Amino acid sequence: MTSPVIEAMGYRLIEENCSVYSDGPDATWSPADQKSYAKWQCKLGFGGADADGIPGPTSWNKLRVPAVYE
Protein backbone atom coordinates (compact mmCIF):
# COMPACT_ATOMS: atom_id res chain seq x y z
CA MET A 1 0.00 0.00 0.00
CA THR A 2 1.27 3.46 -0.89
CA SER A 3 -0.28 6.72 0.28
CA PRO A 4 0.88 10.08 1.62
CA VAL A 5 -1.18 9.26 4.72
CA ILE A 6 1.31 6.50 5.57
CA GLU A 7 4.18 8.99 5.54
CA ALA A 8 2.19 11.46 7.66
CA MET A 9 1.44 8.65 10.10
CA GLY A 10 5.15 7.85 10.30
CA TYR A 11 6.05 11.41 11.22
CA ARG A 12 3.36 11.43 13.93
CA LEU A 13 4.79 8.17 15.31
CA ILE A 14 8.23 9.81 15.44
CA GLU A 15 6.72 12.77 17.32
CA GLU A 16 5.20 10.32 19.80
CA ASN A 17 8.57 8.57 20.32
CA CYS A 18 7.22 5.37 18.78
CA SER A 19 9.63 5.04 15.89
CA VAL A 20 11.75 2.12 14.74
CA TYR A 21 12.54 3.81 11.41
CA SER A 22 16.18 3.71 10.35
CA ASP A 23 15.77 6.01 7.33
CA GLY A 24 12.55 7.80 8.17
CA PRO A 25 9.04 7.08 6.96
CA ASP A 26 7.88 7.28 3.37
CA ALA A 27 4.61 6.74 1.55
CA THR A 28 4.94 2.96 1.24
CA TRP A 29 3.74 0.71 4.09
CA SER A 30 6.69 -1.27 5.46
CA PRO A 31 7.59 -3.54 8.37
CA ALA A 32 9.03 -0.45 10.12
CA ASP A 33 5.60 1.21 9.89
CA GLN A 34 3.93 -1.80 11.44
CA LYS A 35 6.51 -2.11 14.23
CA SER A 36 6.33 1.62 14.95
CA TYR A 37 2.54 1.53 15.04
CA ALA A 38 2.69 -1.47 17.39
CA LYS A 39 4.84 0.65 19.73
CA TRP A 40 2.13 3.33 19.58
CA GLN A 41 -0.56 0.79 20.42
CA CYS A 42 1.50 -0.44 23.38
CA LYS A 43 1.99 3.16 24.54
CA LEU A 44 -1.79 3.47 24.57
CA GLY A 45 -2.05 0.37 26.76
CA PHE A 46 -3.05 -2.18 24.14
CA GLY A 47 -1.45 -5.61 24.30
CA GLY A 48 -1.43 -8.97 22.58
CA ALA A 49 -3.42 -9.11 19.35
CA ASP A 50 -4.59 -5.53 19.97
CA ALA A 51 -1.00 -4.31 19.55
CA ASP A 52 -0.33 -5.93 16.19
CA GLY A 53 0.77 -2.74 14.40
CA ILE A 54 -2.34 -2.57 12.22
CA PRO A 55 -4.18 0.73 12.71
CA GLY A 56 -7.62 0.49 14.25
CA PRO A 57 -10.11 3.30 14.78
CA THR A 58 -9.32 3.97 18.45
CA SER A 59 -5.53 4.14 18.13
CA TRP A 60 -5.74 5.97 14.78
CA ASN A 61 -7.98 8.70 16.17
CA LYS A 62 -5.66 9.20 19.14
CA LEU A 63 -2.61 9.54 16.85
CA ARG A 64 -4.17 12.61 15.17
CA VAL A 65 -2.52 12.17 11.77
CA PRO A 66 -2.89 15.44 9.86
CA ALA A 67 -5.00 15.49 6.71
CA VAL A 68 -2.94 15.09 3.55
CA TYR A 69 -3.98 15.37 -0.06
CA GLU A 70 -2.61 13.46 -3.01
VMD Tcl script that builds the backbone (N, CA, C; Angstrom):
set m [mol new atoms 210]
animate dup $m
set s [atomselect $m all]
$s set {name element resname resid chain x y z} {
  {N N MET 1 A 0.847 -1.164 0.000}
  {CA C MET 1 A 0.000 0.000 0.000}
  {C C MET 1 A 0.899 1.236 0.000}
  {N N THR 2 A 0.536 2.200 -0.803}
  {CA C THR 2 A 1.274 3.456 -0.886}
  {C C THR 2 A 0.290 4.616 -0.800}
  {N N SER 3 A 0.578 5.552 0.101}
  {CA C SER 3 A -0.281 6.718 0.283}
  {C C SER 3 A 0.480 7.765 1.090}
  {N N PRO 4 A 0.255 9.051 0.794}
  {CA C PRO 4 A 0.884 10.081 1.621}
  {C C PRO 4 A 0.426 10.029 3.079}
  {N N VAL 5 A -0.704 9.410 3.344}
  {CA C VAL 5 A -1.181 9.258 4.722}
  {C C VAL 5 A -0.215 8.382 5.523}
  {N N ILE 6 A 0.365 7.390 4.885}
  {CA C ILE 6 A 1.314 6.504 5.568}
  {C C ILE 6 A 2.531 7.298 6.022}
  {N N GLU 7 A 3.029 8.167 5.167}
  {CA C GLU 7 A 4.176 8.991 5.540}
  {C C GLU 7 A 3.813 9.950 6.678}
  {N N ALA 8 A 2.646 10.558 6.598}
  {CA C ALA 8 A 2.194 11.461 7.658}
  {C C ALA 8 A 2.053 10.702 8.975}
  {N N MET 9 A 1.544 9.490 8.915}
  {CA C MET 9 A 1.442 8.652 10.102}
  {C C MET 9 A 2.822 8.412 10.694}
  {N N GLY 10 A 3.782 8.108 9.843}
  {CA C GLY 10 A 5.150 7.851 10.302}
  {C C GLY 10 A 5.736 9.026 11.052}
  {N N TYR 11 A 5.517 10.222 10.539}
  {CA C TYR 11 A 6.048 11.407 11.223}
  {C C TYR 11 A 5.350 11.643 12.560}
  {N N ARG 12 A 4.060 11.323 12.634}
  {CA C ARG 12 A 3.363 11.430 13.926}
  {C C ARG 12 A 3.917 10.402 14.919}
  {N N LEU 13 A 4.220 9.195 14.427}
  {CA C LEU 13 A 4.789 8.174 15.306}
  {C C LEU 13 A 6.152 8.619 15.836}
  {N N ILE 14 A 6.936 9.272 14.993}
  {CA C ILE 14 A 8.226 9.813 15.436}
  {C C ILE 14 A 7.991 10.850 16.532}
  {N N GLU 15 A 7.031 11.743 16.314}
  {CA C GLU 15 A 6.720 12.774 17.317}
  {C C GLU 15 A 6.288 12.162 18.647}
  {N N GLU 16 A 5.670 10.998 18.586}
  {CA C GLU 16 A 5.199 10.318 19.797}
  {C C GLU 16 A 6.252 9.372 20.380}
  {N N ASN 17 A 7.480 9.446 19.860}
  {CA C ASN 17 A 8.574 8.572 20.318}
  {C C ASN 17 A 8.233 7.094 20.174}
  {N N CYS 18 A 7.596 6.757 19.069}
  {CA C CYS 18 A 7.218 5.372 18.782}
  {C C CYS 18 A 7.805 4.921 17.448}
  {N N SER 19 A 9.023 5.306 17.189}
  {CA C SER 19 A 9.632 5.035 15.889}
  {C C SER 19 A 10.669 3.927 15.958}
  {N N VAL 20 A 10.656 3.057 14.961}
  {CA C VAL 20 A 11.748 2.118 14.739}
  {C C VAL 20 A 12.347 2.346 13.346}
  {N N TYR 21 A 12.043 3.498 12.753}
  {CA C TYR 21 A 12.542 3.810 11.415}
  {C C TYR 21 A 14.050 4.024 11.451}
  {N N SER 22 A 14.747 3.450 10.464}
  {CA C SER 22 A 16.181 3.706 10.348}
  {C C SER 22 A 16.449 4.831 9.352}
  {N N ASP 23 A 15.583 4.978 8.348}
  {CA C ASP 23 A 15.769 6.009 7.326}
  {C C ASP 23 A 14.619 7.000 7.286}
  {N N GLY 24 A 13.711 6.918 8.195}
  {CA C GLY 24 A 12.555 7.804 8.170}
  {C C GLY 24 A 11.416 7.187 7.389}
  {N N PRO 25 A 10.204 7.633 7.646}
  {CA C PRO 25 A 9.038 7.081 6.963}
  {C C PRO 25 A 8.933 7.593 5.531}
  {N N ASP 26 A 8.246 6.817 4.708}
  {CA C ASP 26 A 7.884 7.280 3.368}
  {C C ASP 26 A 6.459 6.826 3.095}
  {N N ALA 27 A 6.016 6.975 1.878}
  {CA C ALA 27 A 4.609 6.745 1.548}
  {C C ALA 27 A 4.235 5.274 1.360}
  {N N THR 28 A 5.206 4.379 1.435}
  {CA C THR 28 A 4.937 2.956 1.236}
  {C C THR 28 A 4.937 2.226 2.574}
  {N N TRP 29 A 3.861 1.485 2.854}
  {CA C TRP 29 A 3.744 0.714 4.092}
  {C C TRP 29 A 4.883 -0.291 4.150}
  {N N SER 30 A 5.537 -0.384 5.304}
  {CA C SER 30 A 6.686 -1.274 5.462}
  {C C SER 30 A 6.637 -1.948 6.833}
  {N N PRO 31 A 7.513 -2.937 7.045}
  {CA C PRO 31 A 7.591 -3.543 8.374}
  {C C PRO 31 A 7.922 -2.514 9.463}
  {N N ALA 32 A 8.707 -1.491 9.137}
  {CA C ALA 32 A 9.026 -0.447 10.120}
  {C C ALA 32 A 7.771 0.327 10.516}
  {N N ASP 33 A 6.875 0.554 9.563}
  {CA C ASP 33 A 5.603 1.213 9.888}
  {C C ASP 33 A 4.805 0.365 10.867}
  {N N GLN 34 A 4.719 -0.913 10.585}
  {CA C GLN 34 A 3.931 -1.799 11.440}
  {C C GLN 34 A 4.541 -1.908 12.831}
  {N N LYS 35 A 5.860 -2.022 12.919}
  {CA C LYS 35 A 6.512 -2.106 14.227}
  {C C LYS 35 A 6.368 -0.794 14.999}
  {N N SER 36 A 6.483 0.327 14.302}
  {CA C SER 36 A 6.328 1.624 14.953}
  {C C SER 36 A 4.902 1.800 15.451}
  {N N TYR 37 A 3.942 1.400 14.625}
  {CA C TYR 37 A 2.541 1.526 15.044}
  {C C TYR 37 A 2.248 0.612 16.228}
  {N N ALA 38 A 2.861 -0.566 16.255}
  {CA C ALA 38 A 2.686 -1.470 17.392}
  {C C ALA 38 A 3.212 -0.815 18.674}
  {N N LYS 39 A 4.332 -0.083 18.569}
  {CA C LYS 39 A 4.836 0.651 19.733}
  {C C LYS 39 A 3.814 1.681 20.199}
  {N N TRP 40 A 3.167 2.358 19.247}
  {CA C TRP 40 A 2.127 3.329 19.583}
  {C C TRP 40 A 0.971 2.643 20.311}
  {N N GLN 41 A 0.537 1.508 19.783}
  {CA C GLN 41 A -0.559 0.792 20.416}
  {C C GLN 41 A -0.185 0.375 21.847}
  {N N CYS 42 A 1.043 -0.073 22.028}
  {CA C CYS 42 A 1.496 -0.442 23.378}
  {C C CYS 42 A 1.523 0.782 24.286}
  {N N LYS 43 A 1.966 1.918 23.754}
  {CA C LYS 43 A 1.990 3.159 24.542}
  {C C LYS 43 A 0.587 3.525 25.016}
  {N N LEU 44 A -0.405 3.200 24.198}
  {CA C LEU 44 A -1.794 3.473 24.570}
  {C C LEU 44 A -2.358 2.446 25.547}
  {N N GLY 45 A -1.599 1.381 25.814}
  {CA C GLY 45 A -2.053 0.370 26.759}
  {C C GLY 45 A -2.611 -0.886 26.128}
  {N N PHE 46 A -2.594 -0.962 24.808}
  {CA C PHE 46 A -3.051 -2.177 24.141}
  {C C PHE 46 A -1.985 -3.252 24.284}
  {N N GLY 47 A -2.385 -4.497 24.216}
  {CA C GLY 47 A -1.448 -5.608 24.297}
  {C C GLY 47 A -1.923 -6.768 23.457}
  {N N GLY 48 A -1.087 -7.776 23.331}
  {CA C GLY 48 A -1.434 -8.974 22.582}
  {C C GLY 48 A -1.846 -8.664 21.162}
  {N N ALA 49 A -2.929 -9.288 20.718}
  {CA C ALA 49 A -3.417 -9.106 19.346}
  {C C ALA 49 A -3.887 -7.679 19.087}
  {N N ASP 50 A -4.163 -6.925 20.139}
  {CA C ASP 50 A -4.594 -5.532 19.967}
  {C C ASP 50 A -3.422 -4.590 19.711}
  {N N ALA 51 A -2.200 -5.098 19.824}
  {CA C ALA 51 A -0.998 -4.306 19.552}
  {C C ALA 51 A -0.220 -4.958 18.415}
  {N N ASP 52 A -0.928 -5.217 17.320}
  {CA C ASP 52 A -0.331 -5.926 16.190}
  {C C ASP 52 A 0.290 -5.002 15.143}
  {N N GLY 53 A 0.190 -3.684 15.355}
  {CA C GLY 53 A 0.766 -2.738 14.402}
  {C C GLY 53 A -0.144 -2.383 13.252}
  {N N ILE 54 A -1.352 -2.898 13.252}
  {CA C ILE 54 A -2.338 -2.569 12.223}
  {C C ILE 54 A -3.263 -1.503 12.806}
  {N N PRO 55 A -3.340 -0.332 12.166}
  {CA C PRO 55 A -4.178 0.732 12.714}
  {C C PRO 55 A -5.642 0.317 12.857}
  {N N GLY 56 A -6.196 0.654 13.998}
  {CA C GLY 56 A -7.622 0.492 14.248}
  {C C GLY 56 A -8.194 1.862 14.566}
  {N N PRO 57 A -9.511 1.988 14.608}
  {CA C PRO 57 A -10.112 3.299 14.778}
  {C C PRO 57 A -9.719 4.016 16.068}
  {N N THR 58 A -9.630 3.313 17.183}
  {CA C THR 58 A -9.316 3.971 18.451}
  {C C THR 58 A -7.897 4.524 18.456}
  {N N SER 59 A -6.924 3.683 18.110}
  {CA C SER 59 A -5.533 4.145 18.125}
  {C C SER 59 A -5.286 5.184 17.031}
  {N N TRP 60 A -5.920 5.018 15.878}
  {CA C TRP 60 A -5.742 5.969 14.782}
  {C C TRP 60 A -6.254 7.363 15.182}
  {N N ASN 61 A -7.426 7.412 15.761}
  {CA C ASN 61 A -7.983 8.704 16.170}
  {C C ASN 61 A -7.115 9.393 17.217}
  {N N LYS 62 A -6.515 8.611 18.103}
  {CA C LYS 62 A -5.662 9.198 19.136}
  {C C LYS 62 A -4.325 9.679 18.574}
  {N N LEU 63 A -3.886 9.129 17.451}
  {CA C LEU 63 A -2.611 9.541 16.851}
  {C C LEU 63 A -2.723 10.921 16.188}
  {N N ARG 64 A -3.922 11.288 15.764}
  {CA C ARG 64 A -4.167 12.606 15.167}
  {C C ARG 64 A -3.253 12.879 13.963}
  {N N VAL 65 A -3.293 11.992 13.006}
  {CA C VAL 65 A -2.520 12.171 11.770}
  {C C VAL 65 A -3.146 13.336 11.006}
  {N N PRO 66 A -2.332 14.306 10.583}
  {CA C PRO 66 A -2.895 15.438 9.857}
  {C C PRO 66 A -3.437 15.033 8.493}
  {N N ALA 67 A -4.425 15.745 8.028}
  {CA C ALA 67 A -4.998 15.486 6.707}
  {C C ALA 67 A -3.955 15.782 5.638}
  {N N VAL 68 A -3.847 14.897 4.680}
  {CA C VAL 68 A -2.937 15.094 3.549}
  {C C VAL 68 A -3.732 14.868 2.270}
  {N N TYR 69 A -3.283 15.480 1.218}
  {CA C TYR 69 A -3.981 15.375 -0.065}
  {C C TYR 69 A -3.004 14.918 -1.122}
  {N N GLU 70 A -3.466 13.993 -1.954}
  {CA C GLU 70 A -2.614 13.462 -3.011}
  {C C GLU 70 A -2.600 14.372 -4.198}
}
mol reanalyze $m
mol bondsrecalc $m
mol representation Tube
mol addrep $m
